[in-house]
Amino acid sequence: MLRTLSLASVIALLPAAVGAQAGTDTDLHTKSVEADKAVAELAETPAIGLADGVQAPAVALVDTSGAQQTFETLAGTKGTVVAFVRSADWCPFCKKQLIDLEAAAAPLAAAGWTLVAVSYDPVETLAGYKADKALSYELLSDEGSVVIKAFNLLNTDMKPGSRYDGIPHPAIVFIGADGTIKQTLREDGFKTRPAVDLVIETAEGL
């Protein structure tokens, strides 16, 4: 049986139809904005490391005394300067960098930054190297490379299960007191590292 609608009935239905359409349009707009934001964030993510301005991952590491630390608990008034190194055990370039960075520890502290270094070495290895070289800044153990992966620094060219599996691409990351990444210093390859003077100048300019 055919049913007919009066003009009054059609007019009465219009607000609901318009409201439903408005809701649909709003939902579509919201999803479009979210998609655009996700695409933009993906485009801004570097192949190695994280983009400046993003929130640093919330992570925990172990210091040379065996205590758990975060970059927040170690931060100076301006933040934390984190040197990601391959190894304080077998990497001569990393060992030299760790020794060289000792000259940056005091100037960085004076500028409000705490210097730390991170590697996948066990606590015992880092504690021994720190004591042997009389380093004043903290070396943090990331066994399992959880933090290295979180900062998008894992060197995926290494053979899984090998001695080198889990090492990072060397980098120096400046994490502000607000928890955001302010800047990252890197050099091509693994033999050359950012100069100490550049590390200090970068911190003082942030």
N, C-alpha and C positions, 0 to 999 in steps of 0.2 A: 504494500500500500504506500502510495506516495504521500509525503508530508510536505506541507508548505510552511514557510516562515513569514511572519508578518514583518513589516518594516520596523516596528517597535522592537521585535525580538532580535533582529539583526543588529540594530543600534545598541541594544543591551549587551550583545556579545563582543562588540568592538573593543572596549577597554581591556578585557581579558586577553584578547588576541594580541593587542598591541603590547600589553605587559609581557606576554610570553615571548614575543619577538624581541622586545628590549632586553629580556633576560638572556635570550640566546645570543644576541649581539654582544652583550657585556661579557658573557662567558668566552665567546670567540676572541674578543679583544684581549681578555686576560691571558688566554692560552697563547695568543700570538705574541704578546709582550714577553711572556715567560720563555717561549721558544727562541725569540730574538736574543734574549739575555743569555740563554744557554749557548747559543751559537757564538755570540760575542766572546763569552768566557772561554770557550773552546779554542777560538781563533787566537786569543791572547795568551794561552798557555804555551810557554816555550817548549821546544823538544827536550831540553834539559833544564831542570830547575823549575821554579814557580815564578809567576809574573809579579812585578812590583805592585804593591798596593793590596794584594790578597792577604787574607788572614793566614798566619803561619799555622801548620798543623799542631794540635795539642798532643805533645809526645812526652815520654819519660825516658831518661837515660840513667846510667850508673856512673858515679864519679870514682876517682882513684881510691877513695876511702871505703867504697862499697855502698855509699848512700845514694838513694834515688833522687834525681834532680830533674827539674824542667827548665826550659829557657826563661820562664817567668820567675822562678825562685832564684835564678842566678843573675837576672837582669840588673843593670845599673839604672840610673835615672833616665837615661836615653834609650837603653835597650841592651841587646846582646849581639856581639859579633861572633858568628859561628864559622869556624874553618873546618870544612869537611875534607878529610884526608884519606888516602887509600889505606895506609898502614904505618904504624910506628915501629913495626917489627921488621919488615922486609923491604919497604920502599925507601930508597935513599933520598929521593926527591922530597918525600913527605917528611922524613927525618930532618932534612935541612930546613924545610919550611917551618917546622915546629920550633926549631932553634932560632931561626930568624924572627919569628913572631914574638919571641920574648921581648924584643926591643919595642914592640908595639903595645904591650900589655899596660904599662904605666901611662903613656900618652892617651890611650883609649879610655882608661879609667878616669883620667883627669877630665876627659870630654864627656863623661857620663856613660860610657859603654863598658860592659864586661866582656872580656875575650875568653872564648872556650874553643876547644877543638873536639871533633867527633870522628871516630873511626869504628870499624867493625871488630877491632881487636878486643880480646878479653880484658877485664879490669886489671889482672895481674901484669899483663904486658904493658899497659899504659902507665900503671903505677911505677913499674920498674924504669920505664923510659923517663918519666917525669922526674923521678928522684935522681937518676943518673945524670940528667942534663940540668938539674936544679931549675926547672921551669916554675914560674910563679903562678901561671894561669892553669885552669882546670882542663884535664883531658877526660872526655866522656866516652864510655863504652856503649856501642850500639850492636851488640851481638845479635845476629839474625837480620841486621840491616833494616829493621822496621822504620826507623827514623829516616834513613837514607832513601828508602822507597817513598815515604810520605812526602819528602821534599823533591820527589821526581829527579833524583840524582843517581839512581842505580845505573851502573855500567852493565848493560845487558849483553855486551859483546863477550863477556867472560863465560867459559865453559861451566855449565851447571855442575855443582859438586866439586869443582876444582878449588885450589887454594885461594884463587882470586874471586871466586863467586861471592858476590855481596859487596864488592868495593864500590865507592861512589866515583862519579866524575868530580875531580877536585873543584871546590868552590868556596867562596867566602860570602856568607849570607848575613845581611844586617837586618835584625829583627827589632823593630821599635818597641818601646815600653807599652804601646797599645796593642801589641801582638801582631802587627802587620809587617809584611816584608817590605823594607824600604829600598833595598838595592842588593844586587848580587854581582860579585866580581868573579870572572872566570877567564882562563886563557885557553887557547886551542891546545889540545894534547894534554899530557900529564906531566911533562918534564919542567915546564915553565909555570911559575905561580905568580900571582899579583904581588908587586913590590910592597914592602912594608910601608914605605912613605905613602903609597897610593891608598893603602888600607886606612892609615891614620887620616889622610886628607879627606877621604870619603866620609869617614865617621864624623869628622869635625864639620863637614858641610851638610850633614843631615839634621 
